Amino acid sequence: MEAVTTKYRIDNDPIRRNKMASVQNDGLALGVGWTEFMTRLPTSSVLHIEFSLPWAGHALIEFDTTGADAAFRRIACGSQKPVN
């Protein structure tokens, strides 16, 4: 995995800069494990994330995150079953 500097904005929150994300070598996955990011994301409606990948250049992606809260509640943690 390779570290990449990113910027992101959730809804109209301030832009967060210089956060590190891990990227799979094949470029197919971008992992964000920031506590502040993951706490805010479930109640958001839009996410803009900007990063520069060594093999692909600059990218800006917008995600519609409406309903993320319901999706997060369905994720099983450990041996727990998803909440319906």
ABEGO torsion letter per residue (X at the ends): XBBBBBBBBBEABBBBBGBBBBBBAAGABBBBABAAAAAAAAABABBBBBBBBAAAEBBBBBBBABGAAAAAAABBBEABBBBX
